[in-house]
Amino acid sequence: MPQISQLAATYASQIFWMLVFFGFIFFVIGRGMVPKVMATVDARDKQIADDLAAAEAARKAADEQEEAWRVQSNAQRSEAQALIAKAKADAAAASENSLAKANAKIDARLSEADARIAVARSDALKEIEAVASEAAGDIVARLTGASVDAKAASAAVKEALNA
């Protein structure tokens, strides 16, 4: 077969060119391009890791600031509530004090009014006794024609009023 005899002549030439071609690809791509791509990938990975670390640090700092703010806010809130409670207590004490003063004035006026009423009542009772004893004397004088002593009429009226 003649093709087999040509194989030896062309086989060496094909191996040579295959080695040249793969050598060229190895040096151009393997030694030239791949290290640049790998360096870019490594730089990108490092940048991402650094960014994630910075983000984590910023998140921790923000959490710490938020916690400090909450502590401060709670302290201010409790202080404000204490001030409100004190103001309420002061206002209640002032209200009770003014109410006590007003009640004292009202009680004094009531006692004065009760005293005036008692005096007016006793005066009115005396006048009623006097008018009733005069009326009793006039009634007895008209009905019986007899004259009644003022002291006796006054005693009879007192007895009737006390009964």
GUMARKOL-505612 format. One record per residue (C-alpha): residue number from 1; x, y negated, z. Coordinates in steps of 0.05 Angstrom, whole numbers. Each point is the difference from the previous one (the first is absolute). Layout:
% GUMARKOL-505612
(NUM; (X; Y; Z)),
...
END
This chain:
% GUMARKOL-505612
(1; (0; 0; 0)),
(2; (28; -65; -21)),
(3; (-37; -42; 54)),
(4; (38; 36; 55)),
(5; (67; -15; -31)),
(6; (-19; -75; -2)),
(7; (-21; 1; 72)),
(8; (71; 1; 26)),
(9; (20; -59; -43)),
(10; (-60; -44; 19)),
(11; (-5; 24; 72)),
(12; (64; -33; 23)),
(13; (-20; -66; -33)),
(14; (-69; 2; 34)),
(15; (30; 13; 68)),
(16; (49; -57; -11)),
(17; (-55; -50; -17)),
(18; (-45; 25; 55)),
(19; (57; -11; 50)),
(20; (12; -70; -28)),
(21; (-74; -18; 2)),
(22; (-12; 27; 71)),
(23; (65; -32; 23)),
(24; (-22; -66; -28)),
(25; (-68; 6; 34)),
(26; (33; 22; 65)),
(27; (47; -60; 2)),
(28; (-48; -52; -26)),
(29; (-62; 21; 38)),
(30; (29; 41; 58)),
(31; (58; -46; 16)),
(32; (-27; -67; -25)),
(33; (-75; -3; 8)),
(34; (-18; 48; 55)),
(35; (44; -33; 53)),
(36; (-32; -68; -16)),
(37; (-70; 30; 5)),
(38; (17; 36; 65)),
(39; (30; -64; 29)),
(40; (-64; -37; -19)),
(41; (-43; 54; 32)),
(42; (43; 1; 63)),
(43; (-2; -77; 4)),
(44; (-76; 3; -9)),
(45; (-7; 54; 54)),
(46; (45; -41; 47)),
(47; (-41; -63; -13)),
(48; (-65; 37; 14)),
(49; (28; 29; 64)),
(50; (25; -68; 22)),
(51; (-67; -32; -16)),
(52; (-37; 54; 39)),
(53; (47; -10; 59)),
(54; (-10; -75; -2)),
(55; (-76; 9; -5)),
(56; (1; 47; 60)),
(57; (42; -49; 40)),
(58; (-47; -57; -20)),
(59; (-60; 43; 20)),
(60; (31; 15; 68)),
(61; (16; -73; 11)),
(62; (-72; -19; -20)),
(63; (-27; 53; 48)),
(64; (43; -28; 56)),
(65; (-22; -71; -14)),
(66; (-73; 23; -3)),
(67; (8; 35; 67)),
(68; (32; -62; 30)),
(69; (-56; -43; -28)),
(70; (-52; 48; 30)),
(71; (34; -3; 68)),
(72; (2; -75; -3)),
(73; (-72; -4; -24)),
(74; (-23; 46; 56)),
(75; (38; -42; 51)),
(76; (-31; -64; -27)),
(77; (-69; 32; -1)),
(78; (6; 22; 72)),
(79; (26; -68; 20)),
(80; (-59; -33; -36)),
(81; (-49; 47; 34)),
(82; (32; -16; 68)),
(83; (-8; -75; -15)),
(84; (-72; 11; -21)),
(85; (-15; 40; 63)),
(86; (33; -55; 43)),
(87; (-40; -54; -36)),
(88; (-64; 40; 10)),
(89; (16; 9; 74)),
(90; (16; -74; 8)),
(91; (-64; -19; -36)),
(92; (-40; 48; 43)),
(93; (31; -28; 63)),
(94; (-13; -71; -23)),
(95; (-72; 19; -18)),
(96; (-10; 33; 68)),
(97; (30; -60; 35)),
(98; (-45; -49; -37)),
(99; (-60; 46; 11)),
(100; (17; 3; 74)),
(101; (3; -76; 3)),
(102; (-65; -7; -38)),
(103; (-33; 52; 45)),
(104; (25; -37; 62)),
(105; (-30; -65; -27)),
(106; (-65; 34; -17)),
(107; (-3; 34; 68)),
(108; (12; -68; 34)),
(109; (-55; -32; -41)),
(110; (-46; 59; 14)),
(111; (13; -5; 75)),
(112; (-13; -75; -3)),
(113; (-64; 12; -40)),
(114; (-22; 55; 50)),
(115; (12; -48; 57)),
(116; (-41; -55; -35)),
(117; (-55; 51; -15)),
(118; (0; 23; 73)),
(119; (-5; -73; 23)),
(120; (-55; -14; -51)),
(121; (-36; 64; 21)),
(122; (2; -18; 73)),
(123; (-22; -71; -16)),
(124; (-56; 27; -44)),
(125; (-22; 48; 55)),
(126; (-1; -57; 50)),
(127; (-42; -42; -48)),
(128; (-46; 59; -14)),
(129; (-8; 11; 75)),
(130; (-14; -73; 10)),
(131; (-49; -4; -58)),
(132; (-32; 67; 20)),
(133; (-8; -22; 73)),
(134; (-32; -66; -22)),
(135; (-45; 37; -49)),
(136; (-19; 50; 54)),
(137; (-17; -56; 48)),
(138; (-42; -36; -54)),
(139; (-35; 65; -20)),
(140; (-17; 16; 73)),
(141; (-23; -71; 12)),
(142; (-46; 2; -62)),
(143; (-27; 68; 14)),
(144; (-10; -3; 75)),
(145; (4; -74; 12)),
(146; (50; 13; 57)),
(147; (67; -32; 3)),
(148; (61; 46; -1)),
(149; (64; -17; 34)),
(150; (59; -8; -50)),
(151; (44; 47; 42)),
(152; (-52; 55; 1)),
(153; (-12; -6; -75)),
(154; (75; 2; -12)),
(155; (7; 63; 44)),
(156; (-57; 34; -36)),
(157; (30; -15; -68)),
(158; (69; 26; 22)),
(159; (-33; 63; 25)),
(160; (-37; 10; -66)),
(161; (62; -13; -42)),
(162; (45; 47; 40)),
(163; (-51; 57; -2)),
END
